[in-house]
Amino acid sequence: SLEKINEIKRILLLSGEFDIILEIEIDEPEELWNLFVDKIDKIDGIIETNTHIVIKEVVIK
């Protein structure tokens, strides 16, 4: 299950176009490929994935 994958830091369940957003933390870009191929894509019920990479975080105080 998604909860057991160490790289996943947050799981957000949504209404609308997407069902779930995963916040993932990795050290190297190639780890993203391995994460999906070796772990996430093998979970029953996952039909399609869409990846977006955060390029900058703006913190509002």
Chimera marker file (.cmm) of the C-alpha trace (Angstrom):
<marker_set name="trace">
<marker id="1" x="0.000" y="0.000" z="0.000" r="1" g="1" b="0" radius="0.5"/>
<marker id="2" x="1.022" y="3.622" z="-0.451" r="1" g="1" b="0" radius="0.5"/>
<marker id="3" x="1.417" y="4.126" z="3.305" r="1" g="1" b="0" radius="0.5"/>
<marker id="4" x="4.319" y="1.655" z="3.362" r="1" g="1" b="0" radius="0.5"/>
<marker id="5" x="6.437" y="3.458" z="0.727" r="1" g="1" b="0" radius="0.5"/>
<marker id="6" x="9.167" y="5.438" z="2.521" r="1" g="1" b="0" radius="0.5"/>
<marker id="7" x="9.538" y="8.094" z="-0.186" r="1" g="1" b="0" radius="0.5"/>
<marker id="8" x="5.887" y="9.154" z="0.163" r="1" g="1" b="0" radius="0.5"/>
<marker id="9" x="5.624" y="11.959" z="2.719" r="1" g="1" b="0" radius="0.5"/>
<marker id="10" x="1.929" y="12.893" z="2.315" r="1" g="1" b="0" radius="0.5"/>
<marker id="11" x="-1.136" y="11.316" z="0.738" r="1" g="1" b="0" radius="0.5"/>
<marker id="12" x="-3.956" y="13.691" z="-0.206" r="1" g="1" b="0" radius="0.5"/>
<marker id="13" x="-7.344" y="12.261" z="-1.229" r="1" g="1" b="0" radius="0.5"/>
<marker id="14" x="-9.246" y="14.559" z="-3.594" r="1" g="1" b="0" radius="0.5"/>
<marker id="15" x="-12.509" y="15.124" z="-5.352" r="1" g="1" b="0" radius="0.5"/>
<marker id="16" x="-12.363" y="16.214" z="-8.981" r="1" g="1" b="0" radius="0.5"/>
<marker id="17" x="-10.124" y="15.251" z="-11.878" r="1" g="1" b="0" radius="0.5"/>
<marker id="18" x="-7.523" y="13.435" z="-9.749" r="1" g="1" b="0" radius="0.5"/>
<marker id="19" x="-8.197" y="10.965" z="-6.926" r="1" g="1" b="0" radius="0.5"/>
<marker id="20" x="-4.912" y="11.189" z="-5.024" r="1" g="1" b="0" radius="0.5"/>
<marker id="21" x="-1.898" y="13.483" z="-4.785" r="1" g="1" b="0" radius="0.5"/>
<marker id="22" x="1.287" y="12.012" z="-3.351" r="1" g="1" b="0" radius="0.5"/>
<marker id="23" x="4.007" y="14.229" z="-1.955" r="1" g="1" b="0" radius="0.5"/>
<marker id="24" x="7.236" y="12.361" z="-2.614" r="1" g="1" b="0" radius="0.5"/>
<marker id="25" x="10.742" y="13.146" z="-1.418" r="1" g="1" b="0" radius="0.5"/>
<marker id="26" x="13.698" y="11.762" z="-3.368" r="1" g="1" b="0" radius="0.5"/>
<marker id="27" x="17.398" y="12.634" z="-3.611" r="1" g="1" b="0" radius="0.5"/>
<marker id="28" x="18.046" y="11.972" z="-7.305" r="1" g="1" b="0" radius="0.5"/>
<marker id="29" x="15.753" y="12.331" z="-10.356" r="1" g="1" b="0" radius="0.5"/>
<marker id="30" x="16.271" y="8.712" z="-11.454" r="1" g="1" b="0" radius="0.5"/>
<marker id="31" x="14.813" y="7.598" z="-8.115" r="1" g="1" b="0" radius="0.5"/>
<marker id="32" x="11.437" y="8.895" z="-9.316" r="1" g="1" b="0" radius="0.5"/>
<marker id="33" x="11.437" y="6.442" z="-12.224" r="1" g="1" b="0" radius="0.5"/>
<marker id="34" x="12.412" y="3.557" z="-9.944" r="1" g="1" b="0" radius="0.5"/>
<marker id="35" x="9.752" y="4.521" z="-7.409" r="1" g="1" b="0" radius="0.5"/>
<marker id="36" x="6.983" y="4.347" z="-10.000" r="1" g="1" b="0" radius="0.5"/>
<marker id="37" x="8.211" y="1.279" z="-11.888" r="1" g="1" b="0" radius="0.5"/>
<marker id="38" x="9.205" y="-0.788" z="-8.841" r="1" g="1" b="0" radius="0.5"/>
<marker id="39" x="6.554" y="0.244" z="-6.308" r="1" g="1" b="0" radius="0.5"/>
<marker id="40" x="3.650" y="2.518" z="-7.255" r="1" g="1" b="0" radius="0.5"/>
<marker id="41" x="2.737" y="1.033" z="-10.653" r="1" g="1" b="0" radius="0.5"/>
<marker id="42" x="2.568" y="-2.450" z="-9.074" r="1" g="1" b="0" radius="0.5"/>
<marker id="43" x="-0.230" y="-1.495" z="-6.659" r="1" g="1" b="0" radius="0.5"/>
<marker id="44" x="-3.625" y="-2.904" z="-7.684" r="1" g="1" b="0" radius="0.5"/>
<marker id="45" x="-6.095" y="-0.230" z="-8.739" r="1" g="1" b="0" radius="0.5"/>
<marker id="46" x="-3.551" y="2.298" z="-10.008" r="1" g="1" b="0" radius="0.5"/>
<marker id="47" x="-4.438" y="2.779" z="-13.649" r="1" g="1" b="0" radius="0.5"/>
<marker id="48" x="-2.666" y="6.005" z="-14.571" r="1" g="1" b="0" radius="0.5"/>
<marker id="49" x="-0.144" y="8.364" z="-12.996" r="1" g="1" b="0" radius="0.5"/>
<marker id="50" x="0.697" y="11.975" z="-13.755" r="1" g="1" b="0" radius="0.5"/>
<marker id="51" x="3.864" y="13.596" z="-12.409" r="1" g="1" b="0" radius="0.5"/>
<marker id="52" x="4.360" y="17.257" z="-11.519" r="1" g="1" b="0" radius="0.5"/>
<marker id="53" x="7.634" y="18.505" z="-10.056" r="1" g="1" b="0" radius="0.5"/>
<marker id="54" x="7.729" y="21.422" z="-7.618" r="1" g="1" b="0" radius="0.5"/>
<marker id="55" x="10.344" y="23.910" z="-8.815" r="1" g="1" b="0" radius="0.5"/>
<marker id="56" x="9.888" y="26.425" z="-6.003" r="1" g="1" b="0" radius="0.5"/>
<marker id="57" x="7.938" y="26.619" z="-2.767" r="1" g="1" b="0" radius="0.5"/>
<marker id="58" x="6.591" y="29.975" z="-1.628" r="1" g="1" b="0" radius="0.5"/>
<marker id="59" x="6.048" y="30.100" z="2.126" r="1" g="1" b="0" radius="0.5"/>
<marker id="60" x="3.382" y="32.553" z="3.310" r="1" g="1" b="0" radius="0.5"/>
<marker id="61" x="3.803" y="33.797" z="6.864" r="1" g="1" b="0" radius="0.5"/>
<link id1="1" id2="2" r="1" g="1" b="0" radius="0.2"/>
<link id1="2" id2="3" r="1" g="1" b="0" radius="0.2"/>
<link id1="3" id2="4" r="1" g="1" b="0" radius="0.2"/>
<link id1="4" id2="5" r="1" g="1" b="0" radius="0.2"/>
<link id1="5" id2="6" r="1" g="1" b="0" radius="0.2"/>
<link id1="6" id2="7" r="1" g="1" b="0" radius="0.2"/>
<link id1="7" id2="8" r="1" g="1" b="0" radius="0.2"/>
<link id1="8" id2="9" r="1" g="1" b="0" radius="0.2"/>
<link id1="9" id2="10" r="1" g="1" b="0" radius="0.2"/>
<link id1="10" id2="11" r="1" g="1" b="0" radius="0.2"/>
<link id1="11" id2="12" r="1" g="1" b="0" radius="0.2"/>
<link id1="12" id2="13" r="1" g="1" b="0" radius="0.2"/>
<link id1="13" id2="14" r="1" g="1" b="0" radius="0.2"/>
<link id1="14" id2="15" r="1" g="1" b="0" radius="0.2"/>
<link id1="15" id2="16" r="1" g="1" b="0" radius="0.2"/>
<link id1="16" id2="17" r="1" g="1" b="0" radius="0.2"/>
<link id1="17" id2="18" r="1" g="1" b="0" radius="0.2"/>
<link id1="18" id2="19" r="1" g="1" b="0" radius="0.2"/>
<link id1="19" id2="20" r="1" g="1" b="0" radius="0.2"/>
<link id1="20" id2="21" r="1" g="1" b="0" radius="0.2"/>
<link id1="21" id2="22" r="1" g="1" b="0" radius="0.2"/>
<link id1="22" id2="23" r="1" g="1" b="0" radius="0.2"/>
<link id1="23" id2="24" r="1" g="1" b="0" radius="0.2"/>
<link id1="24" id2="25" r="1" g="1" b="0" radius="0.2"/>
<link id1="25" id2="26" r="1" g="1" b="0" radius="0.2"/>
<link id1="26" id2="27" r="1" g="1" b="0" radius="0.2"/>
<link id1="27" id2="28" r="1" g="1" b="0" radius="0.2"/>
<link id1="28" id2="29" r="1" g="1" b="0" radius="0.2"/>
<link id1="29" id2="30" r="1" g="1" b="0" radius="0.2"/>
<link id1="30" id2="31" r="1" g="1" b="0" radius="0.2"/>
<link id1="31" id2="32" r="1" g="1" b="0" radius="0.2"/>
<link id1="32" id2="33" r="1" g="1" b="0" radius="0.2"/>
<link id1="33" id2="34" r="1" g="1" b="0" radius="0.2"/>
<link id1="34" id2="35" r="1" g="1" b="0" radius="0.2"/>
<link id1="35" id2="36" r="1" g="1" b="0" radius="0.2"/>
<link id1="36" id2="37" r="1" g="1" b="0" radius="0.2"/>
<link id1="37" id2="38" r="1" g="1" b="0" radius="0.2"/>
<link id1="38" id2="39" r="1" g="1" b="0" radius="0.2"/>
<link id1="39" id2="40" r="1" g="1" b="0" radius="0.2"/>
<link id1="40" id2="41" r="1" g="1" b="0" radius="0.2"/>
<link id1="41" id2="42" r="1" g="1" b="0" radius="0.2"/>
<link id1="42" id2="43" r="1" g="1" b="0" radius="0.2"/>
<link id1="43" id2="44" r="1" g="1" b="0" radius="0.2"/>
<link id1="44" id2="45" r="1" g="1" b="0" radius="0.2"/>
<link id1="45" id2="46" r="1" g="1" b="0" radius="0.2"/>
<link id1="46" id2="47" r="1" g="1" b="0" radius="0.2"/>
<link id1="47" id2="48" r="1" g="1" b="0" radius="0.2"/>
<link id1="48" id2="49" r="1" g="1" b="0" radius="0.2"/>
<link id1="49" id2="50" r="1" g="1" b="0" radius="0.2"/>
<link id1="50" id2="51" r="1" g="1" b="0" radius="0.2"/>
<link id1="51" id2="52" r="1" g="1" b="0" radius="0.2"/>
<link id1="52" id2="53" r="1" g="1" b="0" radius="0.2"/>
<link id1="53" id2="54" r="1" g="1" b="0" radius="0.2"/>
<link id1="54" id2="55" r="1" g="1" b="0" radius="0.2"/>
<link id1="55" id2="56" r="1" g="1" b="0" radius="0.2"/>
<link id1="56" id2="57" r="1" g="1" b="0" radius="0.2"/>
<link id1="57" id2="58" r="1" g="1" b="0" radius="0.2"/>
<link id1="58" id2="59" r="1" g="1" b="0" radius="0.2"/>
<link id1="59" id2="60" r="1" g="1" b="0" radius="0.2"/>
<link id1="60" id2="61" r="1" g="1" b="0" radius="0.2"/>
</marker_set>
